[in-house]
Amino acid sequence: MKKYLITSQPSYSQLRRFMPDFALYRDKENKNYAFEAQNFVEMCRGFSAMHCFLHQDYKLAAKLGANGVHLTSQQFDDIPHAKELGLEVVISTHTYDEVYIAEAMGADYVTYSPIFETPDKGEPKGVEDLAEIVNRTDIDIFALGGIVSEKEVDALRESGVFGFASIRYFQ
């Protein structure tokens, strides 16, 4: 199962410690985001198999040479623009319809959330719901939400999900 680190800390030690398959630099409050994003992309280059993503800004991701961009659930219209720039696209989804739309529009991956209890993210979907959408689509799905330990990761394994994305699991 693939591991997708979501972080607001462009830290080489965090990448080295967890060796995720995918890493996203997401820092919604940083006024120096472009500078820190550049540092993050350069750090990721030290890990040849890691897919490096930036949050929301597909133009910056392309400019800095990131592998891709992680779009919000409000950015479906940006999928074709990011793809035209040669980027891999992950988009956040919360419903089956959003997963189907992302797949039809050419996204490479989706996060589907929340799977487990997560503060301020609404009712958890659960592993059974996740397994259902995994079986109904061909797009690679990352489970997201409330994944804080191996207990949740183990529960995800039987769903057939491509991987999991988390902030707290990697802290």
C-alpha positions, -999 to 999 in steps of 0.1 A, spaced: 0 0 0 14 34 -10 21 60 17 13 97 10 28 122 34 10 155 37 31 181 54 35 218 60 71 213 71 96 210 42 118 187 63 144 164 48 144 144 81 107 138 78 111 125 43 140 103 52 124 89 83 91 78 67 102 73 31 68 79 17 60 70 -19 42 104 -24 48 137 -5 27 168 -6 39 202 6 7 220 19 10 252 39 -20 273 36 -7 301 58 29 305 47 36 339 30 68 324 17 51 293 2 68 295 -32 103 297 -16 95 268 8 79 248 -20 111 251 -40 131 238 -11 106 209 -7 109 200 -44 147 200 -42 146 178 -11 123 153 -28 147 150 -57 170 133 -33 146 104 -32 143 90 -68 112 70 -64 92 96 -45 64 115 -62 66 152 -51 34 173 -51 25 209 -43 -9 220 -31 -33 238 -53 -9 258 -75 -4 237 -107 16 266 -124 41 267 -95 43 229 -94 52 229 -131 76 258 -128 95 241 -99 96 207 -115 74 189 -90 59 156 -102 24 169 -97 -2 190 -79 -28 181 -53 -60 200 -62 -88 208 -38 -124 196 -43 -131 231 -57 -106 228 -85 -119 201 -109 -117 226 -138 -80 228 -132 -74 191 -139 -69 195 -177 -47 226 -173 -24 207 -149 -23 177 -172 -14 199 -202 17 210 -182 27 173 -178 18 171 -141 4 141 -122 -29 152 -106 -43 142 -72 -77 158 -63 -96 157 -31 -129 140 -32 -157 133 -7 -184 116 -27 -187 88 -53 -197 114 -79 -166 134 -73 -144 103 -77 -162 95 -110 -158 131 -122 -121 132 -113 -116 99 -132 -135 112 -163 -115 144 -163 -81 126 -163 -69 129 -127 -43 103 -118 -53 98 -82 -79 110 -57 -80 112 -20 -113 100 -6 -122 113 29 -128 112 57 -125 74 63 -121 75 100 -130 101 127 -112 133 120 -118 167 138 -141 190 119 -143 168 88 -178 154 92 -191 119 95 -165 92 87 -172 71 56 -157 39 70 -137 12 54 -167 -6 38 -177 26 19 -141 30 8 -140 -6 -4 -172 0 -24 -158 30 -43 -125 12 -49 -144 -16 -66 -165 8 -87 -137 27 -103 -103 23 -119 -87 55 -106 -61 51 -78 -75 61 -45 -58 73 -14 -78 69 18 -76 100 39 -89 111 73 -82 98 108 -53 76 98 -30 80 129 -15 46 135 -9 11 121 -44 1 134 -61 23 108 -35 13 81 -42 -24 88 -79 -18 86 -74 -2 51 -55 -32 37 -86 -53 30 -103 -25 11 -81 -28 -19 -72 9 -17 -41 21 -36 -27 38 -6 -33 62 23 -26 98 29 -21 114 62 -7 142 83 -9 128 118 3 93 109 37 108 99 41 130 130 
